[in-house]
């Protein structure tokens, strides 16, 4: 698996969310550097869990759609009669 990379805009948004969470829920101020460090930690140590869950969910949707297509193909199959 390759590293999960985000754009600078995405990183900034995630850092702001971390800072806001720490401020609102924990009543602690989280500096820019600390928030970026924490984000890097979460991404490195926990990111694969979220990535794999996303793949698992996508695979389930794909399998469901393939089953639907398979059912549709069987539905249009023509009955074959015996020659007399």
KEKE-3310 file (N, C-alpha, C; in steps of 0.2 Angstrom, whole numbers, plus 5000, padded with zeros to 4 digits):
npx = (5004:5003:5008:4996:4992:4988:4981:4988:4978:4968:4975:4976:4963:4960:4969:4964:4952:4956:4962:4950:4943:4950:4950:4936:4931:4940:4945:4957:4971:4978:4992:4998:5009:5009:4997:4998:5008:5001:4991:4999:5004:4991:4988:4999:4999:4985:4979:4978:4969:4957:4957:4957:4945:4937:4940:4935:4921:4919:4921:4911:4900:4903:4902:4889:4883:4888:4881:4868:4869:4872:4860:4851:4856:4853:4839:4835:4838:4835:4822:4826:4820:4816:4821:4809)
npy = (4994:5011:5026:5037:5051:5069:5084:5101:5109:5100:5095:5107:5109:5097:5099:5111:5106:5097:5106:5113:5103:5099:5112:5114:5102:5097:5108:5113:5121:5118:5119:5124:5117:5106:5100:5097:5087:5078:5074:5068:5057:5050:5048:5040:5029:5025:5027:5016:5007:5014:5016:5003:4999:5007:5001:4989:4992:4997:4986:4978:4985:4984:4970:4968:4975:4967:4955:4959:4962:4950:4943:4950:4946:4932:4933:4938:4927:4915:4903:4886:4875:4858:4850:4843)
npz = (5000:4996:5003:5011:5005:5007:5000:5003:5007:5011:5022:5030:5033:5041:5052:5057:5062:5071:5080:5084:5090:5101:5108:5110:5115:5125:5131:5129:5121:5106:5097:5081:5076:5085:5082:5068:5070:5078:5068:5059:5066:5068:5055:5051:5060:5062:5050:5040:5045:5043:5029:5025:5029:5021:5009:5011:5012:4999:4992:4996:4990:4977:4975:4977:4967:4956:4958:4956:4942:4938:4941:4933:4920:4920:4921:4908:4900:4888:4886:4882:4871:4868:4853:4841)
capx = (5000:5007:5007:4991:4994:4983:4983:4989:4971:4965:4979:4975:4956:4961:4973:4959:4947:4959:4962:4944:4941:4954:4948:4929:4929:4945:4946:4964:4973:4983:4996:4998:5014:5007:4991:5001:5012:4996:4988:5004:5003:4985:4988:5003:4997:4978:4976:4977:4962:4951:4958:4955:4937:4934:4941:4930:4914:4918:4921:4904:4895:4905:4900:4881:4881:4889:4876:4862:4870:4871:4853:4848:4857:4849:4832:4834:4840:4829:4821:4828:4816:4819:4819:4805)
capy = (5000:5017:5031:5041:5058:5074:5091:5106:5112:5095:5095:5113:5108:5092:5102:5115:5101:5094:5111:5115:5098:5100:5118:5113:5096:5096:5114:5114:5124:5114:5123:5122:5111:5100:5098:5093:5081:5073:5072:5064:5051:5047:5045:5034:5023:5023:5028:5010:5005:5018:5015:4996:4999:5010:4996:4983:4994:4998:4979:4975:4988:4981:4963:4968:4977:4962:4950:4962:4961:4942:4941:4953:4942:4926:4935:4938:4921:4912:4896:4882:4870:4852:4849:4837)
capz = (5000:4996:5008:5010:5005:5006:4998:5008:5009:5015:5029:5034:5036:5046:5057:5060:5065:5077:5085:5086:5094:5107:5111:5112:5119:5130:5134:5128:5115:5102:5092:5074:5075:5088:5078:5062:5073:5080:5062:5056:5070:5067:5048:5050:5064:5061:5043:5037:5047:5039:5022:5024:5030:5015:5003:5012:5010:4992:4989:4997:4985:4970:4975:4977:4960:4952:4959:4953:4935:4936:4942:4927:4915:4921:4920:4901:4897:4884:4887:4876:4870:4864:4845:4839)
cpx = (5004:5004:5001:4993:4988:4986:4984:4982:4968:4968:4977:4968:4956:4964:4968:4954:4950:4960:4956:4941:4944:4951:4941:4928:4934:4947:4954:4966:4979:4986:4996:5003:5012:5001:4993:5005:5007:4993:4993:5004:4997:4985:4993:5001:4990:4975:4974:4971:4956:4951:4956:4948:4934:4934:4935:4923:4913:4918:4914:4899:4897:4902:4892:4879:4883:4884:4870:4863:4869:4864:4849:4850:4853:4841:4830:4836:4834:4829:4823:4824:4819:4816:4814:4803)
cpy = (5006:5022:5035:5048:5063:5080:5095:5108:5107:5095:5101:5112:5103:5095:5107:5111:5099:5100:5113:5109:5098:5106:5117:5107:5095:5102:5115:5117:5119:5118:5120:5116:5105:5096:5094:5087:5076:5070:5067:5057:5047:5044:5039:5028:5021:5023:5021:5007:5008:5016:5008:4995:5002:5005:4991:4986:4995:4991:4976:4978:4985:4974:4963:4970:4971:4956:4953:4961:4954:4940:4944:4949:4935:4928:4936:4932:4918:4905:4892:4876:4864:4852:4843:4837)
cpz = (5000:5001:5006:5010:5004:5003:5004:5011:5013:5022:5033:5037:5042:5053:5061:5064:5072:5083:5088:5091:5101:5111:5114:5117:5125:5133:5134:5121:5112:5097:5085:5073:5079:5085:5072:5064:5074:5073:5059:5059:5068:5060:5048:5054:5064:5054:5040:5039:5044:5032:5021:5024:5024:5009:5005:5010:5003:4989:4990:4992:4978:4970:4974:4970:4955:4952:4956:4945:4933:4936:4935:4921:4915:4919:4912:4897:4894:4886:4881:4876:4867:4857:4844:4832)
residu = (UNK:UNK:UNK:UNK:UNK:UNK:UNK:UNK:UNK:UNK:UNK:UNK:UNK:UNK:UNK:UNK:UNK:UNK:UNK:UNK:UNK:UNK:UNK:UNK:UNK:UNK:UNK:UNK:UNK:UNK:UNK:UNK:UNK:UNK:UNK:UNK:UNK:UNK:UNK:UNK:UNK:UNK:UNK:UNK:UNK:UNK:UNK:UNK:UNK:UNK:UNK:UNK:UNK:UNK:UNK:UNK:UNK:UNK:UNK:UNK:UNK:UNK:UNK:UNK:UNK:UNK:UNK:UNK:UNK:UNK:UNK:UNK:UNK:UNK:UNK:UNK:UNK:UNK:UNK:UNK:UNK:UNK:UNK:UNK)
# end
